[in-house]
Amino acid sequence: LRKFNDKEAVTITGVIVGGPDKRSTFQKIKVKADGTDTVVLATIRPHLPYQYLDRVKITGKLESPMITEEFNYQDYLKKDGIYSVIDFPKIELLSQDHSCTPFSWAYEKILFLKEHLQKSITAQFGPEENSIMEGIVLGTSKNMSEDLKDKFRSSGLSHITAVSGSHIVILAAVLMTSLLFFGLWRQQAFYVTTSLIWLYIILIGFPASGVRAAIMGSLFLLAQNIGRQNTSSHTMLLAGSAMLSLNPWLLFYDIGFQLSFLASLGIIHAKPLFDALFLKIHKISAIKYVTDILSVTISAQILTLPIIVYNFGNISTISLIANLLVLPIIPFLMAFGFLAAFIGIGSHFLGWVFALPCNILLSYFIFMLKFFYQPWAIIEIPSISPLWLGLYYPLAFFIIFYLKKMTRRYF
């Protein structure tokens, strides 16, 4: 359909694929045009009640996704196979007779559950707390105010409320550490953590970035579980190659793929170095829990930070301390948040009861966000050349593997 971009109006009939992306002033739907594999991204009014698998007819002007100095929307959509957008077209519902395969039937039920979970969270929490819990439980920060987003960016905590690769990998590592700290055997902690990660991905509707990140996180956990952490980068390379063979654009335009891959490699290869550094104080369980979270955070950031700087042009100076103070409460916020959202669907009172621990933890969370929201907390960095990335990563891997060789006797 690209040949019709930026010309006269066209009429397209097709089926909505994926759940509507609802915002306060608009929503976006993906319409797969009949007789093609082409998907058009349509922006429509927020109150229109269109759902996954609805058959619609849209009439309007197709446009090429915009390219600005700040953001290349065309490349961002290219990885999803979308080359045309249409803003506020005339839209008509043709049919709601959903012809389902077993997968599409299950996906439709998941999206239905997600919508009710979102309504339940809205009912249990205040406006600011609600947007944070939507991010933690449902993986979306789209309803978050710009002021609150600035606070997250300033403190280096944005990954907590977004389905990114580093979010899933760090979350998996923190869950594993927490379960081991509370007495589970490693085998039990592996199964519980992996199940929770995939349950989370299912509940947020199988976003492509989330699925890729969950695969990476699961492989990372599997390598730990079978005692092959030091050689699991082979498995990661195999998984990454398989994904790229299906969609090569991921390598260039999907930041989530890049972050999940690099965060996994960072934790696999750099974390043992920090574990060796903290070895002498690991006899105290509480200190070991803190140092484990610290080593996970540092290890992931060593390899993801250059990509973040390259794409977003800034760096948080207090990210490490903020993550250390906030990450330990995230598993509890997720657990109580899920319970409050689920139970709140059937009983508003019981949902409120389970939301009480969340509100206490959220008070601490928001206090930390405001405390770290300082002018000096974030440094703007002018655009850097890809050449620096080409120099940084070989040097970083050389140093990591050299130090691992020098300290091999410790682990």
C-alpha positions in Angstrom: 0.0 0.0 0.0 3.0 2.3 0.2 2.4 3.4 -3.4 -0.8 5.2 -2.2 1.0 7.1 0.5 0.6 10.9 0.5 -1.9 10.9 -2.4 -5.7 11.0 -2.7 -8.0 9.4 -0.1 -8.4 5.6 -0.3 -10.9 3.1 1.1 -9.6 0.0 2.8 -11.5 -3.0 4.3 -9.8 -5.3 6.7 -9.6 -6.8 10.2 -8.2 -5.2 13.4 -5.2 -7.1 14.5 -4.0 -6.6 18.1 -5.7 -4.8 20.9 -6.5 -1.1 20.5 -3.8 1.2 21.9 -6.0 3.5 24.0 -4.8 7.0 25.2 -6.7 9.8 26.8 -7.4 11.8 23.6 -7.1 9.1 20.9 -6.5 5.4 20.2 -4.5 3.5 17.6 -5.7 0.4 15.8 -3.8 -1.9 13.4 -5.9 -2.9 10.3 -4.7 -5.7 8.1 -6.0 -4.9 4.6 -7.9 -7.7 2.8 -5.9 -9.7 0.3 -2.5 -8.5 1.6 -0.1 -9.0 4.5 0.0 -5.2 4.9 -1.0 -3.5 8.2 -2.1 0.1 8.3 -1.8 2.0 11.6 -5.0 4.1 12.1 -5.4 6.9 14.7 -9.1 7.2 15.7 -11.2 8.9 18.4 -10.9 7.5 21.9 -14.5 6.7 22.5 -15.0 4.4 19.5 -15.6 0.9 20.8 -13.6 -1.2 18.3 -12.0 -4.4 19.3 -9.6 -7.1 18.2 -10.9 -9.1 15.1 -13.6 -6.5 14.3 -14.0 -6.1 10.5 -14.0 -2.4 9.5 -13.9 -0.1 6.5 -11.7 3.0 6.7 -11.6 5.9 4.3 -8.9 8.6 4.4 -5.5 9.7 3.2 -2.6 7.3 3.7 0.6 8.9 4.8 4.2 7.9 5.3 5.3 7.8 9.0 7.0 11.0 10.0 10.7 11.5 10.3 12.0 14.3 12.6 15.3 15.2 14.1 14.2 13.8 17.5 12.5 10.6 16.3 12.4 8.4 13.2 8.8 7.0 13.4 9.2 5.4 10.0 12.0 3.1 11.1 10.2 2.5 14.4 7.2 1.1 12.6 9.2 -0.7 9.9 10.2 -3.5 12.3 6.5 -4.3 12.7 5.9 -4.3 8.9 3.9 -1.0 9.0 4.7 1.5 6.2 1.5 3.5 6.1 -0.5 5.5 8.7 -3.9 7.2 8.5 -5.1 9.9 11.0 -8.7 10.1 12.0 -10.2 8.4 8.9 -13.9 7.8 8.3 -14.5 4.4 9.9 -17.4 2.0 9.6 -17.9 -1.3 11.5 -18.7 -4.1 9.0 -18.8 -7.1 11.3 -18.2 -8.3 14.8 -18.5 -12.0 13.8 -15.1 -13.1 14.9 -13.8 -16.1 13.0 -11.2 -17.4 15.5 -8.4 -19.9 15.4 -7.5 -21.4 18.8 -4.7 -18.8 19.2 -6.8 -15.8 18.2 -9.6 -16.9 20.6 -7.1 -17.2 23.5 -5.6 -13.8 22.6 -9.0 -12.2 22.5 -9.8 -13.5 26.0 -6.4 -12.2 27.2 -7.2 -8.7 25.8 -10.6 -8.8 27.5 -9.0 -9.7 30.8 -6.4 -7.0 30.4 -9.1 -4.4 29.8 -10.9 -5.5 33.1 -7.6 -5.5 35.0 -7.0 -1.9 33.8 -10.4 -0.8 35.0 -9.8 -2.6 38.3 -6.5 -0.8 38.8 -8.1 2.6 38.0 -10.7 1.9 40.7 -8.2 0.9 43.4 -5.6 3.7 43.1 -5.4 7.4 42.9 -4.4 9.1 39.5 -0.6 9.2 40.1 -0.5 5.7 41.8 -2.8 4.3 39.1 -0.4 5.2 36.2 2.6 3.7 38.1 0.7 0.5 38.8 -0.5 0.3 35.2 3.2 0.4 34.2 4.3 -2.2 36.8 1.4 -4.6 36.3 0.4 -4.1 32.7 3.7 -2.8 31.2 2.3 0.5 29.9 3.2 4.1 30.7 1.0 5.6 28.1 -1.4 7.2 30.6 1.4 8.7 32.7 1.7 12.5 32.9 4.8 14.1 31.3 5.8 15.4 34.8 5.9 11.8 36.2 7.7 10.5 33.1 10.4 13.2 33.7 10.8 12.0 37.2 11.3 8.4 36.0 13.8 9.5 33.4 15.7 11.6 35.9 16.1 8.8 38.3 16.9 6.1 35.7 13.8 4.1 36.7 11.9 4.2 33.4 12.6 0.5 32.7 10.3 -0.4 35.7 7.1 0.8 33.9 7.9 -0.4 30.3 8.1 -3.7 28.6 11.7 -3.5 27.6 14.4 -6.1 27.4 16.4 -4.8 30.3 13.1 -4.5 32.4 12.3 -8.2 31.9 15.9 -9.5 32.4 16.5 -7.3 35.6 13.0 -8.3 36.9 13.8 -12.0 36.3 17.1 -11.6 38.2 15.5 -9.7 41.1 12.6 -12.2 41.4 15.1 -15.1 41.4 17.2 -13.4 44.1 14.2 -12.6 46.2 12.8 -16.2 46.1 16.2 -17.6 47.0 16.4 -15.1 49.9 13.1 -16.2 51.2 14.2 -19.9 51.3 13.1 -21.5 48.0 15.5 -24.0 46.4 17.1 -22.9 43.2 15.0 -25.3 41.2 11.8 -24.0 42.8 12.8 -20.4 42.3 13.6 -21.1 38.6 10.1 -22.5 37.9 8.3 -19.8 39.9 10.2 -16.9 38.3 9.9 -18.3 34.8 6.1 -18.9 35.3 5.7 -15.3 36.7 7.5 -13.8 33.8 5.4 -15.6 31.2 2.2 -15.0 33.1 3.1 -11.3 33.0 3.7 -11.4 29.2 0.4 -13.2 28.7 -1.5 -10.7 30.8 -0.2 -7.7 28.9 -1.3 -9.2 25.6 1.9 -10.7 24.1 3.5 -7.5 22.9 6.3 -8.4 20.5 9.0 -6.6 22.5 7.8 -8.4 25.7 7.8 -11.8 24.1 11.4 -11.3 22.8 12.5 -10.0 26.2 10.8 -13.0 28.0 12.6 -15.4 25.7 15.9 -13.8 26.6 15.1 -13.7 30.3 13.9 -17.4 30.3 17.2 -18.5 28.6 19.2 -16.5 31.1 17.3 -18.2 34.0 17.7 -21.6 32.3 21.4 -21.1 32.0 21.6 -20.3 35.7 19.4 -23.3 36.6 21.5 -25.9 34.8 24.8 -24.4 35.9 25.8 -23.2 32.5 25.8 -19.5 33.1 29.3 -18.9 31.8 28.6 -20.5 28.4 25.0 -19.4 28.0 26.0 -16.6 25.7 26.1 -19.3 23.0 22.4 -19.9 23.6 21.7 -16.2 23.6 23.5 -15.9 20.3 21.4 -18.7 18.9 18.2 -17.2 20.1 19.1 -13.8 18.8 20.1 -15.2 15.4 16.8 -17.1 15.2 14.8 -13.9 15.9 16.8 -11.9 13.4 16.3 -14.6 10.7 12.6 -14.0 11.1 12.8 -10.2 11.3 16.2 -8.6 10.5 14.9 -5.1 11.2 15.0 -5.9 15.0 18.8 -5.5 15.0 18.6 -1.9 13.8 15.3 -0.4 14.8 14.1 -2.4 17.9 15.7 -0.9 21.0 13.9 -3.4 23.2 15.7 -6.3 21.4 19.0 -4.6 21.7 18.5 -3.9 25.4 17.3 -7.4 26.2 20.2 -9.0 24.4 22.9 -6.8 26.0 21.3 -6.8 29.5 21.4 -10.6 29.4 25.0 -10.8 28.3 25.9 -8.2 30.9 24.4 -10.2 33.7 25.8 -13.5 32.4 29.4 -12.3 32.1 29.8 -9.2 34.3 27.8 -10.2 37.4 30.2 -13.0 38.5 32.9 -10.3 38.7 30.9 -8.3 41.2 29.9 -11.4 43.1 33.6 -12.2 43.5 34.1 -8.6 44.7 31.3 -8.9 47.3 32.3 -12.5 48.3 33.6 -11.7 51.7 30.4 -10.0 52.9 28.0 -12.6 51.4 27.8 -14.5 54.7 25.1 -12.1 55.9 21.9 -12.9 54.0 20.4 -9.4 54.0 23.7 -7.9 52.7 23.9 -10.6 50.0 20.4 -9.7 48.9 21.4 -6.1 48.5 24.7 -6.8 46.8 23.0 -9.2 44.4 20.6 -6.5 43.3 23.5 -4.1 43.0 25.5 -6.5 40.9 22.5 -7.2 38.6 21.9 -3.5 38.1 25.5 -2.6 37.4 26.1 -5.6 35.1 23.0 -4.8 33.0 23.9 -1.1 32.8 27.5 -1.7 31.7 26.3 -3.0 28.3 23.0 -1.2 27.9 24.1 2.4 28.9 25.8 3.2 25.5 22.6 2.2 23.6 20.5 4.3 25.9 22.8 7.3 25.5 22.9 6.8 21.7 19.1 6.7 21.3 17.9 9.1 24.0 20.8 11.5 24.4 21.0 11.6 28.2 22.3 9.7 31.2 21.1 9.6 34.8 23.8 10.3 37.4 21.8 8.7 40.3 20.4 5.7 38.4 22.5 3.2 40.4 21.5 4.4 43.8 17.9 4.9 42.8 17.7 1.3 41.4 19.3 0.0 44.6 16.7 1.7 46.8 13.7 0.9 44.6 14.2 -2.4 42.9 13.8 -4.5 46.2 10.2 -3.4 46.5 9.2 -4.1 42.9 8.5 -7.9 43.3 6.1 -7.0 46.2 4.4 -4.3 44.2 4.0 -6.7 41.3 2.6 -9.5 43.6 0.2 -7.3 45.5 -0.7 -5.3 42.4 -1.7 -8.5 40.5 -3.8 -9.7 43.5 -5.5 -6.3 43.9 -6.2 -6.1 40.2 -7.5 -9.6 39.9 -9.6 -9.7 43.0 -10.8 -6.2 42.4 -12.6 -7.4 39.2 -15.0 -9.4 41.4 -15.0 -7.4 44.7 -14.0 -3.8 45.0 -13.7 -4.1 48.8 -11.3 -7.1 48.7 -9.4 -5.4 45.9 -9.0 -2.4 48.1 -7.7 -4.6 51.0 -5.0 -6.1 48.8 -4.2 -2.6 47.4 -3.3 -1.3 50.9 0.2 -2.8 50.9 0.7 -1.4 47.4 -0.3 2.1 48.5 2.2 1.9 51.4 5.0 0.8 49.0 3.9 3.4 46.4 4.2 6.2 48.9 7.9 5.2 49.4 8.3 4.8 45.6 6.9 8.3 44.8 8.9 9.8 47.6 12.1 8.4 46.1 11.0 9.7 42.6 10.5 13.2 44.0 13.7 13.1 46.1 15.8 12.1 43.1 14.1 14.6 40.7 17.0 17.1 40.8 18.4 19.4 38.0 21.8 17.7 38.3 20.3 14.1 38.2 20.3 13.9 34.5 23.1 15.0 32.0 22.2 15.8 28.4 24.7 14.3 26.0 24.9 15.5 22.4 24.4 13.0 19.7 27.3 10.5 19.5 28.7 8.8 16.5 28.0 5.0 16.0 31.8 4.8 15.8 31.9 5.2 19.6 29.6 2.1 20.0 31.9 0.2 17.7 34.9 1.1 20.0 33.1 0.7 23.4 31.7 -2.8 23.0 34.9 -4.6 21.9 36.8 -2.9 24.7 34.1 -3.7 27.3 34.0 -7.4 26.4 37.8 -7.5 26.3 38.0 -6.1 29.9 35.2 -8.3 31.2 36.8 -11.5 29.8 40.3 -10.5 30.9 39.0 -9.9 34.5 37.1 -13.2 34.4 40.3 -15.0 33.5 42.2 -13.2 36.2 39.6 -14.0 38.9 38.5 -17.4 37.8 39.5 -19.1 41.0 36.8 -17.1 42.9 33.9 -18.6 40.9 
